[in-house]
Amino acid sequence: MGEEGDAPPALSRLCVECVCGNLPVLCRVCGEDGSLRFCWCPVLPQELSDLLINTMAQQGVLDDRTVGVFRSTECLRLKRVCIRSCRLSAHSFSQALCSHRLQELNMSRLQGDITVSDVLQGILSNQHCRQSLQRLALTGLDLLSSSSDGRLRFSSLRALRTLGLAWTRLDDAMLEDICSLPLLDSLDISGTAVTDLTPLLNLQSHLRSLTAHGLHHLDMSTTSLLSILSKLDQLRHLDISNDRLDTDSECPLLERLEVLPVLESLDVSGWSGISDGVLEVFVEARRGMRFLGLLATGVGASDFLSGEGNLKVTGEYNITQCNEALRRYREREVLLQRALLHLHNLTNQQDIGPQPHTLQLVCAGGMQTHSESAGVQLVATACVFNLTNLELAMGVPNRLLGNVVQQLISTMRSFPNHQQIQKNCLLCLCSDHILQTVPFNRYEAVKQVMSCLSLYEDQTLQRMSVAVVSLLVSKLSVEEVGQLGAEEFIIKQLLSIVQQRASVGAVDPTLKFALSALWNLTDQTPSGCSMFLHNHGLELYSELLETYYFDSSIQQKVLGLLNNVAEVEELREQLMEEDLLEYILALLQGPQVEVGVSYFAGGVLAHLTSRTGPEWTLDPQLHHTILNRLVPTDNFIFSLFFRSFQPFYPLLDHSQPSGVQLWALWGIQLVIRQNGERERQTERQTEGRERQRERQRERY
């Protein structure tokens, strides 16, 4: 299965990921530079060594310190290394990696001050590495360091077959040096400062792949350019696509049927003056053609160019073409954003069914690669919504959905002030299937959604935020809820929303979700209950009980939270307000009172009148009345969820008043009858069952 499948990962990958996550424990510091070495390490197969360094890079733990583990070439032998986008110094690179017999090295977009000159100097310093290296990618690096002599000698890498120097300041002199390499068959010079492609003729007999898009400094006539390209008769792949989509540049190459006879792959995305008919003739003349890049050309609607058969096509007319564009243009922001825009339009207009492969490409190719591009993130998050909306999420593997959700959270964190991106992400998260069943860091998600909630007053955004938070909090552990409850800004923000909605008498999902979130955040969490009281929640909730006397669902949520507070022994004193208790007492029984309201009203009163309750300083008659009326009379079922039976046990103690004991027994009975075997198993695994039997013997 692919990455998007739910099949378990390979054992080797799990082991390597475990090592990556425990490097500080498994390593010791060696040398003055603070680099690490494994305390003990067996001789690993080369494939595992490669997997280790590549996984360290992917997980963001590869740096000047941790790369030191690869200085031990006796135990760890590297051949294929991809450390793109990591932060590494020239010294660490040279010391740790250049002593290996590397065959492939990808250091594209490396962060820090390392340059192409530094990389070359390191490789050339070791004879074995210099002689073995076959593939080198240095996209996006500066060419020269302050200490370099101004000359780059790629021609010394005689075994080099593939070289990528896209988006560097490569000039004509350096290109001439590169074109003297005897085995070079693949070259990427896109976005460089090259003005003349004539040196490519030195590779005429063996150059098979040329990627040369974005050569905005090129100073050649169309005739001269075509003359050079036509002589590269061994080319299998040619990319001369145009990222400047606002130009009217034409591509006359397609009209030359005699050139490039063995071509298999041609990318002319972004060019104009192309027709389906011309393309069909061009392809028919080259039976080996397997790929055409046609994004932003206006062509590709014919069946011949659909991309469904052996001829793969990047375009905008169907999902297959868009998928190919997302895969091939992962590094090219302009074309990628255009592909995402067309994908969004297609998924808006068509009933496409589940598309996990497309979702994987949007997440990994778009959102992760261009994490700092607001334009890409805006369109990508809109695509994610279209690909996971309603029942579509059910057809996507949960592991892939989990990765997508984590990326959405990361995007929200990166663009806190972009309201539409925040809204797109929340729309994606507002899915019961995703929030209930998909594996992701729910604790982190709650904190991020609450951060969004604190920045915006937009009612739609507020409604989605509190809905997501309400459901996510119910899925957290008691420890995680406790940590969130201790965050004052979370409790304060939710109380503010409750007050806003209540001030206009609203009875809407925003109010109810906010009340549910607060209820969950105070469940068995004294810190959350304390924060609720500290931010004047009791005064607000007392008003809610009176304002929403007609709505039992709101009353139940309000009383449920007050019951959570009453469970915290040291906070009960703050609930001792006579008017409040009299109102709650009125909700304990009655023909119009629903059992859920009665249950939580009884819970508050039972805790306050129990032996462990505060000293009773109010009207003694009120105390007597409460104890007499705590005896339950209803046995109806209502919606109730408890993390454990622990809050009931103190109320079952033989020293408690009988009304308090009976309320606790009634509560346990309701929970068990509603939730069935799960709660019965929980009760059998605790002391609760024996406590119930003991109380029953005492009472009857």
C-alpha positions in Angstrom: 0.0 0.0 0.0 1.1 3.6 -0.5 1.8 6.2 2.1 -1.8 7.1 2.3 -2.9 3.5 3.3 -3.7 2.3 6.7 -1.1 -0.6 6.6 1.3 -0.5 9.4 4.7 1.0 8.7 7.8 -1.2 8.2 9.5 -2.4 11.4 12.8 -0.9 10.2 11.2 2.5 9.9 9.6 2.2 13.3 12.9 1.3 14.9 14.7 4.2 13.1 12.0 6.6 14.2 12.4 5.5 17.7 16.2 6.1 17.5 15.5 9.6 16.1 13.2 10.4 19.0 15.7 9.3 21.6 19.0 10.6 20.3 19.8 12.6 23.6 19.5 9.3 25.5 21.4 7.1 23.1 24.3 9.5 22.5 27.1 11.2 24.3 28.8 14.5 23.6 32.2 14.3 22.0 34.7 17.0 21.0 34.8 20.7 21.6 32.1 21.3 18.9 29.5 19.5 21.0 28.7 16.9 18.3 27.1 13.7 19.3 28.2 10.0 19.0 26.2 6.9 19.8 27.2 5.4 23.1 27.0 2.0 21.4 26.2 1.2 17.8 26.4 -2.1 15.8 27.6 -2.2 12.2 24.4 -1.2 10.3 23.6 -2.2 6.7 24.1 0.7 4.4 20.4 0.9 3.7 19.6 1.4 7.4 22.3 4.0 7.7 20.7 5.9 4.7 17.3 5.5 6.3 18.5 6.9 9.6 20.0 10.1 8.2 17.1 10.7 5.9 14.5 10.1 8.7 16.5 12.5 11.0 16.2 15.1 8.2 12.5 14.5 7.7 11.8 14.8 11.5 13.8 18.0 11.8 16.4 16.6 14.3 19.4 16.7 12.0 21.7 19.6 12.9 25.4 20.3 13.6 25.3 18.3 16.8 23.3 15.2 15.7 25.0 14.8 12.4 28.1 13.9 14.4 26.9 10.3 14.8 27.8 9.7 11.1 31.5 10.5 11.7 31.8 6.8 12.7 32.2 5.3 9.2 33.0 1.9 10.7 29.4 1.4 12.0 27.4 3.8 9.7 28.1 3.7 6.0 26.2 6.2 3.8 25.5 6.0 0.1 22.2 7.9 -0.6 21.7 11.0 1.5 18.8 13.5 1.3 19.1 16.3 3.8 17.2 19.0 2.0 16.0 22.0 4.0 18.0 21.1 7.1 20.3 23.5 9.0 23.9 22.5 8.7 27.2 24.3 8.8 30.0 23.7 6.3 32.3 22.3 9.0 29.7 19.8 10.2 29.0 18.7 6.7 32.6 18.1 5.9 33.4 16.3 9.1 30.4 14.0 9.2 29.5 13.2 5.6 32.5 13.7 3.3 34.4 10.7 4.5 31.6 8.4 3.2 31.6 6.9 -0.3 28.5 8.8 -1.2 26.8 8.0 -4.5 23.8 10.4 -4.1 23.6 13.7 -2.2 20.7 16.1 -2.1 21.4 19.3 -0.1 18.8 21.5 -1.8 17.6 24.5 0.0 19.9 23.8 3.0 19.5 26.5 5.7 22.4 28.3 7.2 25.5 29.8 5.6 26.7 26.7 3.7 27.3 27.4 0.0 27.9 25.4 -3.2 31.6 26.2 -2.8 31.6 24.7 0.7 29.9 21.5 -0.5 32.4 21.1 -3.4 35.4 21.8 -1.2 34.2 19.1 1.3 33.5 16.5 -1.4 36.9 17.2 -3.2 38.7 16.9 0.1 38.1 13.1 0.2 39.2 11.0 -2.7 36.7 8.2 -2.2 33.7 10.6 -2.0 35.0 12.5 -5.1 35.3 9.4 -7.1 32.0 7.8 -6.0 29.5 10.7 -6.2 27.1 10.2 -9.1 24.1 12.4 -8.2 24.3 15.9 -6.7 21.4 18.4 -6.0 22.2 21.8 -4.6 19.1 23.7 -5.6 18.7 27.1 -4.0 22.1 27.5 -2.4 24.4 30.5 -2.6 27.4 29.8 -4.9 30.3 31.2 -3.1 31.4 31.7 0.6 33.5 34.5 1.8 36.6 32.2 2.0 36.2 30.7 -1.5 38.6 31.6 -4.3 35.8 32.4 -6.7 36.2 29.3 -8.8 33.9 26.3 -8.8 35.4 23.1 -10.2 32.6 20.7 -10.9 34.7 19.2 -13.6 36.7 17.4 -10.9 33.7 15.2 -10.1 34.4 12.8 -13.0 31.8 10.2 -11.9 28.9 12.7 -11.8 25.9 11.8 -13.9 23.2 14.0 -12.4 23.6 17.6 -11.3 20.9 20.0 -10.0 21.9 23.7 -9.6 18.4 25.3 -10.1 17.9 28.7 -8.5 21.6 29.4 -8.0 23.7 32.2 -9.5 25.3 29.8 -12.0 26.8 31.7 -14.8 28.1 31.0 -18.3 31.7 30.2 -17.2 30.5 27.7 -14.6 28.2 26.1 -17.1 31.1 25.6 -19.5 33.1 23.9 -16.7 30.1 21.6 -15.9 29.6 20.7 -19.6 33.1 19.1 -19.6 32.0 16.3 -17.4 32.3 13.0 -19.4 29.4 11.1 -17.9 26.9 13.9 -17.2 23.5 12.9 -18.6 21.0 14.9 -16.5 21.3 18.7 -15.8 19.0 21.2 -14.1 19.9 24.8 -14.6 16.5 26.3 -14.0 16.3 29.9 -12.7 20.1 30.5 -13.0 22.0 33.5 -14.4 23.0 31.6 -17.6 22.8 33.7 -20.8 24.1 31.3 -23.4 23.3 27.6 -23.8 26.0 26.9 -26.4 28.2 24.9 -23.9 25.5 22.3 -23.8 26.7 21.2 -27.2 29.7 19.6 -25.4 27.2 17.1 -23.9 25.6 16.4 -27.3 26.4 12.7 -27.3 25.2 11.8 -23.8 22.9 14.5 -22.3 19.5 12.7 -21.8 17.7 15.1 -19.5 17.7 19.0 -19.5 15.6 21.0 -17.1 15.9 24.7 -18.0 12.8 26.6 -17.0 12.9 30.2 -15.7 16.0 31.2 -17.6 15.1 34.9 -17.5 18.7 36.0 -18.2 18.9 34.1 -21.4 20.3 36.2 -24.3 19.6 34.1 -27.3 17.4 34.4 -30.3 14.7 31.8 -30.8 16.5 30.6 -33.8 19.7 30.1 -31.9 18.0 28.4 -29.1 16.2 26.0 -31.4 19.4 25.3 -33.2 21.1 24.2 -30.0 18.2 22.1 -28.8 17.8 20.4 -32.1 21.4 19.1 -31.9 20.9 17.5 -28.5 19.5 14.5 -30.3 20.0 12.1 -27.3 17.5 14.1 -25.1 14.8 12.0 -23.5 13.5 14.7 -21.2 13.2 18.5 -21.9 11.6 21.0 -19.5 11.4 24.5 -20.9 8.2 25.4 -19.1 7.5 29.1 -18.4 6.6 30.3 -14.8 5.8 33.8 -16.1 2.1 33.0 -16.7 1.3 36.6 -17.6 3.3 36.6 -20.8 2.2 35.6 -24.3 5.4 33.7 -25.1 5.0 31.1 -27.9 6.8 27.8 -28.2 7.8 27.1 -31.9 9.6 24.0 -30.9 6.5 21.9 -31.4 6.3 22.7 -35.0 9.8 21.2 -35.7 8.9 17.5 -36.3 12.5 16.6 -37.2 14.2 17.6 -33.9 14.6 15.6 -30.7 13.6 12.3 -32.3 13.9 10.1 -29.1 12.2 12.6 -26.8 10.0 10.9 -24.2 9.1 13.8 -21.9 8.4 17.5 -22.8 7.2 20.2 -20.5 5.9 23.4 -22.1 3.6 24.5 -19.3 2.9 28.3 -19.3 3.5 28.8 -23.0 0.9 30.1 -25.4 0.3 29.5 -29.1 -0.2 25.7 -28.7 -3.1 23.7 -30.0 -4.3 20.1 -29.4 -3.8 19.4 -33.1 -0.1 20.5 -33.1 0.6 18.5 -30.0 -1.0 15.4 -31.4 1.1 15.5 -34.6 4.2 16.1 -32.4 3.5 13.1 -30.2 2.6 10.8 -33.1 6.0 11.6 -34.6 7.6 10.3 -31.4 6.2 7.0 -30.4 8.1 6.9 -27.2 6.5 10.0 -25.7 5.3 9.4 -22.2 4.8 12.9 -20.7 3.6 16.3 -21.7 3.5 19.3 -19.4 0.6 21.5 -20.5 -0.6 23.4 -17.4 -1.6 27.0 -18.1 -1.4 26.5 -21.9 -5.1 26.4 -22.5 -4.9 23.0 -24.2 -5.4 19.4 -23.0 -9.2 19.0 -23.3 -9.1 16.3 -26.0 -9.3 12.6 -25.2 -5.8 12.2 -26.7 -4.4 14.4 -24.0 -6.5 13.3 -21.1 -3.6 11.8 -19.2 -5.5 8.6 -18.6 -3.4 6.3 -20.8 0.3 5.8 -21.3 0.8 9.5 -22.0 0.9 11.4 -18.7 -0.2 15.0 -18.9 -0.1 18.0 -16.5 -3.1 20.2 -17.1 -6.4 21.6 -15.8 -9.2 19.7 -17.5 -9.5 16.6 -15.2 -8.4 15.2 -11.8 -5.7 13.0 -13.4 -4.0 16.0 -15.1 -4.2 18.0 -11.8 -2.7 15.1 -9.9 0.2 14.9 -12.3 0.8 18.7 -12.0 0.8 18.5 -8.2 3.3 15.7 -8.3 5.7 17.3 -10.8 5.5 20.9 -9.8 5.9 20.3 -6.1 8.9 22.7 -5.9 7.4 25.4 -8.3 5.1 27.7 -6.4 3.5 29.5 -9.3 2.6 26.4 -11.2 1.6 24.5 -8.1 -0.7 27.2 -7.0 -2.3 27.2 -10.5 -2.8 23.5 -10.3 -4.4 23.8 -6.9 -6.8 26.5 -8.2 -7.9 24.2 -11.1 -8.3 21.3 -8.7 -10.5 23.4 -6.5 -12.7 24.4 -9.4 -13.0 20.7 -10.5 -13.9 19.5 -7.1 -16.5 22.2 -6.8 -18.1 21.3 -10.0 -17.9 17.5 -10.1 -19.0 14.6 -7.9 -15.5 13.1 -7.7 -15.8 10.5 -4.9 -13.0 9.9 -2.4 -9.6 10.9 -3.7 -7.0 9.9 -1.1 -4.1 10.1 -3.6 -5.1 13.6 -4.5 -5.4 14.6 -0.9 -1.9 13.2 -0.2 -0.5 15.3 -3.0 -2.2 18.5 -1.8 -0.9 17.9 1.7 2.6 16.8 1.1 3.3 18.5 -2.2 1.5 21.8 -1.6 1.0 22.6 2.1 4.2 21.1 3.5 6.6 22.1 0.7 5.3 25.7 0.6 4.4 26.1 4.3 5.3 29.9 4.2 3.2 30.8 1.1 -0.1 32.3 2.0 -1.3 31.9 -1.6 -0.6 28.2 -1.7 -2.0 27.6 1.7 -5.2 29.5 0.9 -6.0 27.4 -2.2 -4.7 24.1 -0.7 -6.9 24.3 2.4 -9.9 25.0 0.2 -9.0 21.9 -1.7 -8.7 19.8 1.5 -12.2 20.9 2.4 -13.6 19.8 -0.9 -11.7 16.4 -0.7 -12.8 15.6 2.9 -16.3 17.2 3.0 -19.2 15.1 4.4 -18.9 11.4 3.5 -15.8 11.9 1.4 -13.7 11.7 4.6 -15.0 8.2 5.2 -13.3 7.0 2.1 -9.8 8.3 3.1 -7.5 6.2 5.3 -7.3 7.5 8.8 -3.6 7.7 8.9 -3.6 10.0 5.9 -6.4 12.1 7.4 -4.3 12.4 10.6 -1.4 13.8 8.6 -3.7 16.2 6.9 -5.1 17.4 10.2 -1.7 17.9 11.7 -0.8 20.0 8.6 -4.0 22.1 9.0 -3.0 22.8 12.6 0.5 23.8 11.5 -1.0 26.1 8.8 -3.3 27.8 11.4 -0.2 28.4 13.5 1.8 29.9 10.6 -1.0 32.3 9.5 -2.8 33.6 12.6 -3.7 36.8 10.9 -5.1 35.4 7.7 -8.8 35.0 8.5 -9.8 33.1 5.3 -7.0 30.5 5.9 -8.2 30.1 9.5 -11.8 29.7 8.3 -10.8 27.1 5.6 -8.9 25.0 8.2 -11.8 25.1 10.7 -14.2 24.1 7.9 -12.0 21.0 7.3 -12.0 20.2 11.1 -15.7 20.5 11.5 -16.3 16.8 10.7 -17.5 14.3 13.3 -15.6 11.5 11.6 -12.3 13.4 11.7 -12.7 14.7 15.2 -13.9 11.4 16.6 -11.9 8.7 14.9 -8.8 10.1 13.2 -5.5 10.0 15.0 -3.9 13.4 15.6 -2.7 15.6 18.5 -6.1 16.8 19.9 -4.5 18.7 22.7 -2.4 20.8 20.3 -5.4 21.2 18.1 -7.5 22.7 20.9 -4.8 25.2 21.9 -4.5 26.3 18.3 -8.2 26.6 17.6 -8.5 28.6 20.9 -5.7 30.9 19.7 -7.7 31.5 16.5 -10.9 32.1 18.5 -9.1 34.8 20.6 -8.2 36.8 17.5 -11.5 37.0 15.6 -15.0 38.1 16.4 -16.5 36.8 13.1 -19.6 34.8 14.2 -19.1 32.0 11.7 -15.6 31.5 12.8 -16.6 31.6 16.4 -19.3 29.0 15.9 -16.9 26.6 14.1 -14.2 27.1 16.7 -16.3 26.4 19.8 -17.8 23.3 18.0 -14.4 21.9 17.3 -13.1 22.6 20.8 -16.2 21.2 22.5 -15.8 17.9 20.8 -12.1 17.7 21.0 -11.9 18.3 24.7 -14.3 15.4 25.4 -11.7 13.2 23.7 -8.7 14.3 25.9 -7.3 12.6 29.0 -8.0 14.0 32.4 -4.4 15.2 32.6 -4.7 17.1 29.2 -8.0 18.6 30.2 -6.4 19.8 33.4 -3.6 21.5 31.5 -6.0 23.2 29.2 -8.3 24.2 32.1 -5.3 25.9 33.7 -4.9 28.2 30.7 -6.7 31.3 31.7 -7.1 32.7 28.1 -9.1 29.5 27.1 -11.6 29.7 30.0 -11.8 33.5 29.7 -12.4 33.4 26.0 -15.2 30.8 26.3 -16.9 32.7 29.1 -16.7 35.8 27.0 -18.5 34.1 24.1 -21.2 32.7 26.5 -21.7 36.2 27.8 -21.9 37.7 24.3 -24.6 35.2 23.2 -26.5 35.4 26.4 -26.6 39.2 26.4 -28.8 39.1 23.3 -30.8 36.1 24.5 -29.4 33.8 21.8 -30.2 30.1 21.8 -27.9 28.9 19.1 -25.1 26.4 18.5 -22.4 28.8 19.4 -23.7 29.3 22.9 -24.4 25.6 23.4 -21.0 24.5 22.1 -19.2 27.0 24.3 -21.2 25.8 27.3 -20.3 22.2 26.5 -16.6 23.1 26.1 -16.5 24.8 29.5 -18.3 21.8 31.0 -15.7 19.4 29.6 -12.8 21.6 30.6 -13.9 21.5 34.2 -14.6 17.8 34.4 -12.5 16.3 37.2 -10.0 19.2 36.8 -9.7 21.4 39.9 -7.5 23.8 37.9 -10.3 24.4 35.4 -12.9 24.9 38.1 -10.7 27.4 39.9 -10.1 29.3 36.6 -13.8 29.3 36.0 -14.5 30.9 39.4 -11.6 33.3 39.1 -13.0 34.7 35.9 -16.5 35.4 37.4 -18.0 32.3 35.9 -20.3 31.7 38.9 -22.0 35.0 38.5 -22.5 34.5 34.8 -23.9 31.0 35.3 -26.3 32.1 38.0 -27.8 34.5 35.5 -28.0 31.9 32.9 -30.1 29.6 35.1 -32.6 32.3 35.4 -32.4 33.7 31.8 -32.7 30.3 30.2 -35.3 28.7 32.5 -37.2 27.6 29.4 -34.3 25.6 27.9 -33.5 22.3 29.6 -30.4 21.6 27.4 -28.8 24.9 28.5 -29.8 24.3 32.1 -28.2 20.9 32.0 -24.9 22.2 30.7 -24.8 25.0 33.3 -25.6 22.7 36.2 -23.2 20.1 34.9 -20.4 22.6 35.2 -21.5 23.7 38.7 -21.6 20.0 39.6 -17.9 19.7 38.5 -17.1 22.7 40.8 -19.0 21.1 43.6 -16.9 17.9 43.3 -13.8 19.9 44.3 -13.9 20.0 48.1 -11.9 23.2 48.5 -14.1 25.1 46.1 -17.5 24.2 47.5 -17.5 27.2 49.9 -17.8 29.5 46.9 -21.1 27.9 45.8 -22.7 28.6 49.2 -25.1 31.3 48.0 -28.6 31.0 49.3 -30.4 32.4 46.2 -28.4 30.1 44.0 -29.1 27.0 46.1 -32.8 27.8 46.3 -33.0 28.1 42.6 -31.1 24.8 42.1 -33.4 23.2 44.7 -36.4 24.2 42.6 -34.9 22.3 39.7 -34.4 19.1 41.7 -37.9 17.7 41.2 -41.1 18.6 39.4 -43.3 17.4 36.5 -41.7 20.0 34.1 -38.1 19.3 35.1 -36.2 16.9 32.8 -34.2 14.2 34.5 -30.8 15.5 33.2 -31.5 18.8 34.9 -32.7 17.1 38.1 -29.6 14.9 38.1 -27.1 17.7 38.1 -29.1 19.8 40.4 -29.0 16.9 42.8 -25.3 16.5 42.3 -24.5 20.1 43.3 -26.8 19.9 46.4 -25.5 16.4 47.4 -21.9 17.6 47.4 -22.7 20.8 49.4 -24.7 18.9 52.0 -22.4 15.9 52.3 -20.1 15.3 55.4 -17.2 16.6 53.4 -19.1 19.7 52.3 -18.4 23.2 53.7 -19.7 24.2 57.1 -23.4 25.1 56.6 -23.8 28.8 57.4 -27.0 29.4 55.5 -30.6 28.8 56.7 -30.8 25.5 58.6 -34.3 24.9 57.1 -32.8 25.0 53.6 -30.3 22.4 54.6 -33.1 20.1 56.0 -35.2 20.6 52.9 -32.4 19.8 50.5 -31.6 16.5 52.3 -35.3 15.5 52.3 -35.7 16.2 48.6 -32.5 14.5 47.4 -34.3 11.2 47.3 -34.7 10.5 43.5 -38.0 9.6 41.9 -37.1 9.4 38.2 -35.5 6.6 36.3 -35.5 8.0 32.8 -32.5 7.8 30.5 -30.8 11.0 29.4 -27.5 11.9 27.6 -24.7 11.6 30.1 -21.0 10.8 29.9 -18.6 10.3 32.8 -14.9 9.7 32.6 -15.1 7.6 35.8 -17.3 6.8 38.8 -14.8 8.3 41.2 -16.9 11.5 42.0 -19.7 9.2 43.3 -17.6 7.2 45.8 -17.2 9.8 48.6 -21.0 10.3 48.5 -21.6 6.6 49.2 -19.7 6.6 52.4 -21.7 5.3 55.4 -21.3 8.6 57.2 -23.2 10.5 54.5 -26.8 11.5 54.9 -29.2 9.0 53.3 -30.4 11.5 50.7 -26.8 12.1 49.5 -26.1 8.3 49.3 -29.3 7.7 47.4 -28.5 10.4 44.9 -25.1 8.8 44.2 -26.6 5.3 43.7 -29.2 6.8 41.4 -26.5 8.6 39.4 -24.4 5.4 39.0 -27.5 3.5 37.9 -28.4 6.1 35.3 -24.9 6.1 33.9 -24.7 2.3 33.7 -28.2 1.9 32.2 -27.4 4.5 29.5 -23.9 3.5 28.5 -24.2 -0.3 29.0 -21.4 -2.7 29.1 -18.5 -0.3 29.0 -19.5 1.3 32.3 -20.3 -2.1 33.8 -16.8 -3.3 33.0 -15.4 -0.1 34.5 -17.4 -0.6 37.6 -16.3 -4.2 38.0 -12.7 -3.1 37.7 -13.0 -0.7 40.6 -14.1 -0.7 44.2 -17.4 0.8 43.2 -19.4 -2.4 43.0 -18.7 -3.4 46.6 -19.4 0.1 47.8 -22.8 0.0 46.1 -23.7 -3.4 47.7 -22.5 -2.1 51.1 -24.8 1.0 50.8 -27.7 -1.1 49.7 -27.3 -3.4 52.7 -27.2 -0.4 55.1 -30.2 1.3 53.5 -32.5 -1.7 53.1 
